[in-house]
């Protein structure tokens, strides 16, 4: 919007608003993020709370009533979710509305949408005795069923098993970002109600809004949300655990046909380090893209894996490799994965492949600029890490400038720390 500036404003101590005016999208989105230090005993509560808040409210006490309200808001999209960023846990409530300029002149869906969001956050379906028992029990059962279903998704199961193995010394990091069945079972409606009040009173709040809006009007409206002052978290989002003396290895046998061989490497680079871009390119070349060495040599050339990829987490200091393999090929796959890492460390890769990977990374970032989710996540990241801001031009230049020698240096930083193998009942490593 020409003449309208990006706005940042503290609504209350510890409650911050970021508004990004934009003509780019036909919708307007607002996300309210509640940030707290990651704690094992609260993650499951936050996950169940997300399910409750997106199901109904005191004003819309059934799912049908809430859905009807969203329909009245021209098909607004609404949801709550949880995520982890290193040592922080994020509880997010989002609302996406069609922009008022596409509606009849006498309709103002933005105003009504913000009023709805206020009701969701501050008028949940609860009394001082706890959350509505019927809703609570239904959503608790749904979450328990979700936990149980993970065992049937072997790729997800293996990924979480590797996480538990690698982070064995830290229960908060070891558990899923959405909690666990053991902590869910004893939870009561009153306990969750008490935790909801604690979260609303003490969590750092980061509100991000994107769309064709007047930032001043938005700030005035949100000033009326009954947030109270709270402390801003001083916890760094970055987590780095001590190296294990030798890699931890676990093999598990189940009635599976396809084995899952997952590896965890520790790496020292965080999101705001100068080496972030070189490490990002290194990961893409290793296994983080369809042009990677793992994909080309493990899956395509050697035909040793149904899938093979790597993922970089600069908040938790890891690079994780996932593969789906024939159980009998365990050692061969381990060896060929190590061979790809050695190739990176020795600069033994085609410059043409590197150039294509750089082009793909740049294209991904350009594409991200057309995504509301990407832009809003970047705005939140800028709040969490104000010293780390990369404009597209800067990022493009830094990606293009990464040299084979830098890749070799980053690859040398990767330390194998955990190996998890889910194999068939007849399989052996």
GULUM-66547 format. One record per residue (C-alpha): x, y, z; residue in three letters. Coordinates in steps of 0.2 Angstrom, whole numbers, plus 5000, padded with zeros to 4 digits. Example, Ala and Ser with C-alpha at 12.3 -4.5 7.8 and 13.67 -1.06 7.14 Angstrom:
% residues 2
506249785039ALA
506849955036SER
% end
This chain:
% residues 429
500050005000UNK
500850164994UNK
501250285008UNK
500850165022UNK
502350105032UNK
502849945041UNK
502249955059UNK
503049885075UNK
502249925091UNK
502249865109UNK
500449845114UNK
500849795132UNK
502549755140UNK
502949585132UNK
501549595119UNK
502249655102UNK
501349695086UNK
502049685068UNK
501049745053UNK
501649725036UNK
500449825024UNK
500449735007UNK
499349744991UNK
500149574985UNK
498749464992UNK
496849454991UNK
496749395009UNK
497349465026UNK
498149355039UNK
498449385057UNK
499449265068UNK
499549275087UNK
501149185093UNK
501349135112UNK
503149105115UNK
503849015131UNK
505348915136UNK
505248735130UNK
504748625145UNK
504348445144UNK
502848465156UNK
501948595146UNK
502148545128UNK
500748415129UNK
499548545137UNK
499948675124UNK
499548545110UNK
497848495118UNK
497448675121UNK
497748715103UNK
496448585098UNK
495148655111UNK
495348835106UNK
495048795087UNK
493548685091UNK
492348805100UNK
492148955111UNK
490949015124UNK
490149115111UNK
490148975098UNK
490048825110UNK
489948695096UNK
490948655081UNK
489448685070UNK
489248855077UNK
491048905075UNK
491048845057UNK
489448945054UNK
490349095060UNK
491849065049UNK
490649045034UNK
489849215039UNK
491549285038UNK
491549245019UNK
492449075022UNK
493749135034UNK
495149015038UNK
495548985057UNK
496648875066UNK
497848845081UNK
499448745081UNK
501148715091UNK
502948715085UNK
504648715092UNK
506048835088UNK
507548765097UNK
507348805116UNK
505648905113UNK
503948825111UNK
502748925100UNK
500848915102UNK
500049005087UNK
498249055083UNK
497949115065UNK
496549195055UNK
496449225037UNK
495149335030UNK
494649395012UNK
495149575010UNK
493749705013UNK
494149774995UNK
493349624987UNK
491749634997UNK
490149734995UNK
490449915002UNK
489449895017UNK
490349735023UNK
491849745034UNK
492549575037UNK
494149635045UNK
493349715060UNK
492149565062UNK
493649445060UNK
494649535074UNK
493149535085UNK
493049345082UNK
494849325086UNK
494649415102UNK
493249295107UNK
494349145103UNK
495749205114UNK
494949275129UNK
493249185129UNK
493549005128UNK
492248875131UNK
492648855150UNK
492148905168UNK
493248925183UNK
492948735185UNK
493848705169UNK
493648685151UNK
491948615145UNK
492048435149UNK
491248365134UNK
492448465122UNK
493948425133UNK
493648235133UNK
493348225114UNK
494848325110UNK
495948225122UNK
495348065114UNK
495748135097UNK
497448185102UNK
497748015110UNK
497247935094UNK
498448045084UNK
499847985096UNK
499347805093UNK
499247825074UNK
501047885073UNK
501647705076UNK
500847665059UNK
501747805050UNK
503447725050UNK
504347865042UNK
503747985056UNK
503947855069UNK
505847835064UNK
506048015063UNK
505448035081UNK
506447885087UNK
508047965081UNK
507548125090UNK
507348025106UNK
509047935103UNK
510048095099UNK
509248205113UNK
509248065126UNK
510048185139UNK
508648315137UNK
506848255139UNK
506148425132UNK
507048415116UNK
506848225115UNK
504948225114UNK
503948285099UNK
503448465098UNK
501648415100UNK
501848315116UNK
501648135121UNK
500348005127UNK
501047985144UNK
500848165149UNK
499148175140UNK
498348035150UNK
498148115167UNK
497748285161UNK
496148355167UNK
495048495161UNK
495348605177UNK
497248575175UNK
497248635157UNK
496148785161UNK
497448835174UNK
498748815162UNK
497848915149UNK
497749065161UNK
499549045165UNK
500049055146UNK
498949205143UNK
499749295157UNK
501549255156UNK
501949205138UNK
502849325127UNK
501649375113UNK
502149415095UNK
500749465084UNK
501049475065UNK
499849535052UNK
500049545033UNK
498849625020UNK
498049775014UNK
497649855030UNK
497950025039UNK
499249985053UNK
498650125064UNK
496850055064UNK
497449885068UNK
498549945082UNK
497050035090UNK
495949885088UNK
497149765096UNK
497549885110UNK
495749835116UNK
496249655117UNK
496449625136UNK
498249575136UNK
499249615152UNK
501049665155UNK
502249515155UNK
504149485154UNK
504949465138UNK
505849295137UNK
507749305139UNK
507949125133UNK
508949105117UNK
508048995104UNK
509648905100UNK
510048735107UNK
511748645106UNK
512048485116UNK
513748415121UNK
514448285109UNK
514248105113UNK
515948015114UNK
515347885102UNK
513847885091UNK
512247815099UNK
511547665089UNK
509847585091UNK
509047455081UNK
507247405082UNK
506347265074UNK
504447275068UNK
503347195055UNK
503947305041UNK
504547275024UNK
505447435021UNK
506847485033UNK
507047655040UNK
508847705042UNK
509047885050UNK
510647975055UNK
510848125066UNK
512448235064UNK
512848385075UNK
513348545067UNK
513848705075UNK
512948835064UNK
511448935070UNK
510249045060UNK
511149205063UNK
512949145061UNK
514049205046UNK
514149025041UNK
512249005039UNK
512149025020UNK
513748905017UNK
512948775028UNK
511248795020UNK
512048765003UNK
513048615010UNK
511548535016UNK
510648554999UNK
512148474991UNK
512248335003UNK
510348285004UNK
509248435005UNK
508648444987UNK
508248334972UNK
509948374965UNK
510848314980UNK
512248184981UNK
511148074992UNK
509748074980UNK
510848054965UNK
512047924971UNK
511147824985UNK
509347824977UNK
509647844959UNK
511347774954UNK
511547634967UNK
509747604969UNK
510047574988UNK
508547684995UNK
506747714991UNK
507147894997UNK
508647985004UNK
508648165010UNK
509448275023UNK
508648415034UNK
509548565042UNK
508948625059UNK
510048785064UNK
508948805080UNK
509448635087UNK
511148615079UNK
510748465069UNK
510748395051UNK
509648245050UNK
509748105036UNK
508248005032UNK
508247845021UNK
507047705017UNK
507947545012UNK
507947365011UNK
508447295028UNK
509847185020UNK
510747345013UNK
511047425030UNK
512947435030UNK
513047475011UNK
511847625014UNK
512847685029UNK
514447665019UNK
513747765004UNK
513047905015UNK
514747925023UNK
515547925005UNK
514448065000UNK
514948165016UNK
516848125012UNK
516548184994UNK
515948355001UNK
517448365013UNK
518648334999UNK
517748454986UNK
517448304976UNK
515748354967UNK
515348434950UNK
515348624950UNK
513848614938UNK
512848524951UNK
513348654964UNK
512748794952UNK
511048714949UNK
510848684968UNK
511248874971UNK
509948924957UNK
508648814965UNK
508948884982UNK
508749064976UNK
507149014966UNK
506448944982UNK
506749104991UNK
506049204977UNK
504449094977UNK
504349114996UNK
504049304993UNK
502349254986UNK
501849155001UNK
501049235016UNK
501649095027UNK
503449125022UNK
503349315024UNK
502549305041UNK
503749175047UNK
505149295042UNK
504349435052UNK
504249325067UNK
506049275065UNK
506649455063UNK
505849485080UNK
506649335088UNK
508349375080UNK
508349565076UNK
510249555072UNK
509949435058UNK
509049515043UNK
509349445025UNK
508649545010UNK
508349444994UNK
509749534985UNK
510949495000UNK
510449315001UNK
510649294982UNK
512349364983UNK
512849254998UNK
512249094990UNK
513149134974UNK
514749174983UNK
514849004992UNK
516448914987UNK
516848724986UNK
518148765000UNK
516748835011UNK
515748685008UNK
517148565013UNK
517348665029UNK
515548655033UNK
515548465029UNK
516948435041UNK
515948515055UNK
514648375054UNK
514848245068UNK
513848085067UNK
513048065084UNK
511547945082UNK
511047805071UNK
509247735072UNK
508747585061UNK
506947515060UNK
507147345052UNK
506047195048UNK
505847055061UNK
506946955050UNK
508147095046UNK
509847115053UNK
511147255053UNK
% end
